[in-house]
Every structure is written in structure tokens, then in C-alpha cells.
Amino acid sequence: MSKTRLGEALAERGIAYEHRRALGTPPDIRWLFKANRVAEGRAAFRAHIENDPALDALAVELPAGPRTALLCLEAKPAECHRRVITELCAERLPGLQVTDL
């Protein structure tokens, strides 16, 4: 998947795209998800991201911003780092509604 092509395709449809590298999974954790060691991957990613300013910035933006979609190559949200991100945002934002598509 090309971030540039994705951004262009979304822009043609009036949808903004923003890549936030800091919210991605580092390679030393990503392999856990790929090896189907999801519980370990989730724990490692949570420890990695839970105090990152990028996560706090996202949580601050969500209530006032437009609907937001978190994208990843993983097919199953429950087996992906994005679930950890939404859980941590929900801890910061009680009542946050998250819908897996």
C-alpha cells in the first residue's frame, strides 16, 4: 500500500488523509503480530505507545474533529495495534464511540 496513492485517492473524494508515523508499530513489535503472537504484540505496543505525546495529541483532537478512521494493513482489528490505540483513547475519553469497519 502506498501512503501517497491512498492520500491522493481519498483527496479526490474529499477525505483528508494524515499519516502519523508515531502511532505505527515499530518493527521490533510488528513481528509479534505477524507471528500471531497477538497478546504479546498488544502488550508490547501498549507499553510503547501509552505515554507517547502523539497518542495524547490524537485524544485531544478527537472530540472536536471530524470522524476519524484508523487504518492498518491487518484485516482483523482485534489482532492489530489500532485496537490498542482505540482502547487507550477510550480510557482518555470516556464515551468515545469506536466502530470497526
Stockholm file with secondary structure:
# STOCKHOLM 1.0

chainA/1-101         MSKTRLGEALAERGIAYEHRRALGTPPDIRWLFKANRVAEGRAAFRAHIENDPALDALAVELPAGPRTALLCLEAKPAECHRRVITELCAERLPGLQVTDL
#=GR chainA/1-101 SS CCHHHHHHHHHHTTCCCCCCGGGSCCHHHHHHHHTTCHHHHHHHHHHHHTTCHHHHHHHHHTTTSCCCCCCCSCSCGGGSHHHHHHHHHHHHSTTCCCCCC
#=GC SS_cons         CCHHHHHHHHHHTTCCCCCCGGGSCCHHHHHHHHTTCHHHHHHHHHHHHTTCHHHHHHHHHTTTSCCCCCCCSCSCGGGSHHHHHHHHHHHHSTTCCCCCC
//
